[in-house]
């Protein structure tokens, strides 16, 4: 629990590092996103005052992991609990995104599980344009330590706008955290895995991130590492600029 509480310190960390990362991100290319025009959708002129304004069109929906009343979802030794970690991570990530000017919506308001269909209902109540990011830890076994490790991104079967968003997130993670182990499935020519998880069936583009394995000794150490979590938050937060430009300039399909 002591380690979990350290996540409250994340909101105070790396504030000075965000502008630097942002500057680097603006030169990070993505084949389907014209970075040279990135600012045109968020830097505008207020017609009533003639002043420049910085505003975002995209709403970011953050979906925490399974509730405290869902069995399992923890490291075999009980040191790490997915529901606690996910909610703490999402809280601080949401604060960071809010500071950047984004409208942030949360699908879960407490520690218990609202139900998968209720989560989707709450997602669908948000107006377009919006992106859903669901944050979880992976697991390979049933309460036993395993060898599988690394992070991965998941979308629904078939090619949709969610796949583009997942690839933007994956490329950002690979660029800024190249030594962090990752898992991919290129059988359909993109990096994400595909599954029929209920929470992926929002009306909005939706990406589920399995952030490392909670039943792998080394991965649990990384999950609980405050500095790595802080860096991961920055990568995810600034990646939303690319996602916003893509979603706000592409027709809904």
C-alpha angles and dihedrals in degrees: 000000000000090000092047091055090057089073089073086069093060094082088064096047132087096006089137091048096059097074090051092051090046091055091051092047092056090066094044106107128218119187096229098040123073100218092184088070096040097116098050094085096049106031110068144148120256102233092206096053104019089230127134115252133190112213139153128227097193123089114210116213114200117202118195124212127265117311130258089259093062112097119245115359094135141093114277091251093048093238092120125043118191097213093054095045095045095050092047092047093047092047093056094039089052091051090051092050090048089053088054088056101259125139105237125197125189123210094201125051102179142019098275127086114261093193130264097259090048089054090054091046090055091048092051092051088069117091124238138295096056141131127208120215114187114192123206144148119241127232132196103189147026106271095317132108112260139184101237113108144160138073128279142178125230135200136164121283115279131034116297139145086276089069091057091049091049091050092051090053093045094049091049092050091048091049099049101028102034094156094055110101115246137188125216141176112209095171088111094038098259132088103244131089118237129222141151096247110161094231090058092064098080118133086243127071104277132194127184116204119204098201104202128306123294091202096056116088096218095043092052089055089053093046089055094044107111096202094051091046090051092051092047090052091053092050093049093045097050091042086066088073090064092042091050093051091049097046096041093051100042127079116247111257 
